[in-house]
Amino acid sequence: MALQIEIPAATAYARTHALHAMVIALGDEILAQEYGDGFDAKKPHPLYSGTKSFWGPAALCARDDGLLELDEPVAATFPAWRDDPWKRRVTLRMLLSLTAGFGFGGLGAAVPEYERALTTPLKDEPETHFTYGGIPFQVFGAVLARKLADRKLTPHDYLRERLLDPAGVRVASWRSLKDGTHPLPTGASLCAMDWLAYGRYVVRERERLAPCFQGSSANARYGLGWWLGARHAPKDLVYASGSAGQALYLVASLDLTIVHFGASASFRHETFLRRLLR
């Protein structure tokens, strides 16, 4: 049986969970747009941890530009890490897949600056546990910042030049830390149409970005800043997720892109997808 997209059922669920924006696109055709609580297609909305979804693709751009390899150790850039028997084993891939061994933390207002992130001790042996948090992304940011220093670019400058501008995406604003840098794991605000444009770009570039959508031995359902799969959804579904219901769902086999913004801690991705895809 062919998959059915049930827009009314999904809309009803979203509206009972503080809907701010929902956009559903099949290819370049927008099937539905729904807004609430004063939001519209062009009003920026925080992505929260949905921001993490930028950095796997950015890492692949940096790989293609000869700046890094996913499996290179952090210690190759920061030699002090060679003195720690666990830290010397941590690779950039482990940072972005949240399997480096850092404990929970570094989210929201607690995102550390690069130097503090680099000195944070590991809680677990690398690659043995998946632990959600923001510190690994900040360590990745420190590595990328060091590699970009000769070009006089910040990681966010590079992200804009290599990924967001080609995708036709404008970040409306980005939080700043005390030292003036922007965080990597959170902090971006986009309007619904720019979040949609990013999703469409990732769908178009899905083959090139394939390493972002490969799970780890510690968690088969998390790639490089992206969640992989869900019950009641096509097998190739991937999605970016932020607190209170922020989401960007992609199904490349259907050329399907779905934006959701909201403000409800009770919003559940799998329930929404079960209502939408039947």
C-alpha positions in Angstrom: 0.0 0.0 0.0 1.3 3.4 -0.9 2.2 5.8 1.9 -0.5 8.4 2.6 0.2 11.9 3.9 -2.5 12.8 6.3 -2.2 16.5 6.8 -5.4 17.1 8.8 -4.5 14.5 11.5 -0.9 15.9 11.8 -2.2 19.4 12.0 -4.7 18.6 14.7 -1.9 17.0 16.8 0.4 19.9 16.3 -2.2 22.4 17.2 -2.9 20.7 20.5 0.8 21.0 21.3 1.5 24.7 21.0 2.1 24.8 17.2 4.1 27.7 15.9 4.8 26.6 12.4 4.4 23.5 10.2 5.4 23.3 6.6 5.2 20.1 4.5 6.9 20.0 1.1 7.0 17.2 -1.5 9.9 18.2 -3.8 9.5 21.9 -4.5 5.8 21.8 -4.0 4.5 23.0 -0.6 1.6 20.8 0.4 0.6 22.6 3.6 1.5 25.5 5.8 0.1 26.0 9.2 1.0 28.7 11.8 0.0 29.7 15.3 0.8 32.0 18.2 1.8 34.9 16.0 4.3 33.0 13.8 4.3 33.1 10.0 6.6 31.9 7.3 9.2 34.6 7.8 9.2 35.0 11.6 12.5 33.6 13.1 12.2 30.8 15.6 15.0 29.2 17.8 16.1 25.8 16.7 17.6 24.9 20.0 19.4 21.6 19.5 18.2 21.4 15.9 21.3 23.6 15.4 23.5 20.5 15.8 22.3 19.3 12.4 24.5 21.9 10.7 27.8 20.5 11.8 27.9 17.0 10.3 27.4 18.5 6.8 29.9 21.3 7.7 32.5 18.7 8.7 32.1 16.9 5.4 32.6 20.2 3.6 35.8 20.7 5.6 36.9 17.1 4.7 36.3 17.9 1.0 38.3 21.0 1.4 41.2 19.1 2.9 40.9 20.7 6.3 40.2 17.5 8.3 39.3 13.8 8.3 36.4 12.5 10.3 38.5 9.8 11.9 41.5 12.1 12.8 42.1 12.5 16.6 41.5 15.7 18.4 45.0 15.3 19.7 46.4 16.0 16.3 45.2 19.6 16.7 45.5 19.9 20.5 48.6 17.9 21.6 47.7 18.2 25.3 45.1 15.5 24.6 47.9 13.0 24.0 48.6 12.9 27.7 45.2 11.5 28.5 44.8 7.8 27.7 41.1 8.2 26.8 41.2 11.7 25.2 44.1 10.7 22.9 41.7 8.2 21.2 38.8 10.7 20.6 38.1 11.4 16.9 36.1 14.1 15.3 33.5 11.5 14.3 33.1 10.5 17.9 32.5 14.2 18.9 29.7 14.6 16.3 28.1 11.3 17.1 28.2 12.0 20.8 30.2 8.9 21.6 33.5 10.6 22.7 32.9 9.9 26.4 31.8 13.2 27.7 29.1 13.3 30.4 25.7 14.9 30.0 25.8 18.7 30.0 26.7 21.7 28.0 23.2 22.4 26.8 21.1 25.6 26.7 22.7 28.3 28.8 25.4 25.9 30.0 27.2 25.7 26.7 30.9 26.1 27.6 33.4 28.2 25.6 36.0 26.3 23.6 38.8 26.4 26.1 36.6 25.1 28.9 35.2 22.4 26.7 38.7 21.2 25.8 39.6 20.8 29.5 36.4 19.0 30.5 37.3 15.4 31.5 35.8 12.4 29.9 33.3 10.4 32.0 33.4 7.2 29.8 35.8 5.4 27.6 35.4 6.6 24.0 32.9 4.8 21.8 31.4 2.8 24.7 28.4 5.1 25.4 26.2 7.6 23.7 25.6 10.6 25.9 23.6 13.5 24.7 25.2 16.9 25.3 26.7 20.0 23.9 30.4 19.7 25.0 31.5 17.4 22.2 30.2 19.9 19.6 32.2 22.7 21.3 35.3 20.6 21.2 34.7 20.1 17.5 34.3 23.9 17.2 37.6 24.4 18.8 39.3 22.1 16.3 37.6 23.7 13.3 38.4 27.2 14.6 42.1 26.2 14.9 42.1 24.8 11.4 40.5 27.9 9.9 42.7 30.4 11.7 45.0 30.9 8.7 41.9 31.7 6.6 40.7 34.2 9.2 37.4 32.5 9.4 35.4 31.3 12.4 33.5 28.0 12.2 30.3 29.9 11.7 31.8 32.0 8.9 32.8 28.7 7.2 29.4 27.2 7.8 27.8 30.2 6.1 30.1 30.2 3.1 30.3 26.5 2.4 26.8 25.3 3.5 24.2 27.9 4.3 24.8 30.3 1.4 24.8 27.5 -1.2 21.6 26.1 0.4 19.9 29.6 0.2 19.6 29.7 4.0 19.8 32.8 6.1 20.3 32.5 9.9 18.3 35.3 11.4 20.4 35.4 14.7 22.8 33.3 16.7 23.4 33.4 20.4 26.8 34.6 21.6 28.8 33.2 24.5 30.7 35.4 27.0 33.8 35.4 24.8 31.9 36.6 21.8 31.9 33.3 20.0 28.7 31.5 18.9 27.9 28.0 20.2 27.7 25.0 17.9 25.2 22.7 19.6 22.5 25.3 19.9 21.7 29.0 19.4 20.5 29.5 15.8 17.2 31.1 14.9 15.7 30.6 11.5 12.3 31.3 9.9 10.3 28.3 8.7 11.1 28.9 5.1 14.9 28.9 5.7 14.6 25.7 7.8 12.7 24.2 4.9 15.4 25.4 2.4 18.1 23.7 4.6 16.1 20.5 4.6 15.6 20.6 0.8 19.4 21.1 0.4 20.2 18.1 2.6 17.7 15.9 0.6 19.3 17.0 -2.6 22.8 16.3 -1.2 21.8 13.1 0.6 24.4 10.9 -1.2 27.3 13.2 -0.5 26.2 13.7 3.1 25.7 9.9 3.7 28.2 9.7 6.6 25.9 12.0 8.6 23.2 9.4 8.5 25.2 6.4 9.8 24.7 5.3 13.4 27.5 4.3 15.8 28.0 1.0 17.7 26.9 2.9 20.8 23.7 4.3 19.2 22.5 3.1 15.9 19.8 5.8 15.9 22.1 8.8 15.9 24.5 10.0 13.2 26.5 13.2 13.0 24.0 15.6 14.6 21.0 13.8 13.1 18.5 11.3 14.6 17.9 8.3 12.4 14.6 6.6 11.9 11.4 6.4 13.9 8.5 4.0 14.3 5.7 4.5 11.9 8.0 6.2 9.3 9.9 5.2 6.2 13.2 3.5 6.9 15.2 6.4 5.5 13.7 9.1 7.7 16.2 11.3 9.4 15.5 14.3 11.5 17.0 17.3 13.4 15.5 17.8 16.8 15.3 20.6 19.3 13.6 21.0 22.6 9.9 21.8 22.8 9.1 20.3 19.5 11.5 21.8 17.0 12.1 19.4 14.1 13.2 19.0 10.5 12.1 15.7 9.1 13.5 14.4 5.9 12.5 11.3 3.8 14.8 11.4 0.7 13.1 8.4 -1.0 9.9 10.5 -1.1 11.6 13.8 -1.6 9.6 14.9 1.5 10.7 17.7 3.9 8.7 18.7 7.0 9.3 21.6 9.3 7.8 21.8 12.8 8.2 24.7 15.3 6.4 24.7 18.6 6.5 25.3 22.3 5.4 22.1 24.0 7.5 19.7 26.1 4.8 17.1 25.5 5.2 17.1 21.6 6.4 13.7 20.5 8.1 13.1 17.1 6.8 9.5 16.7 3.2 10.5 17.5 3.3 13.4 15.0 4.8 11.1 12.3 2.3 8.4 13.0 -0.5 10.9 12.5 1.1 12.3 9.3 2.4 9.2 7.5 0.0 6.2 7.1 
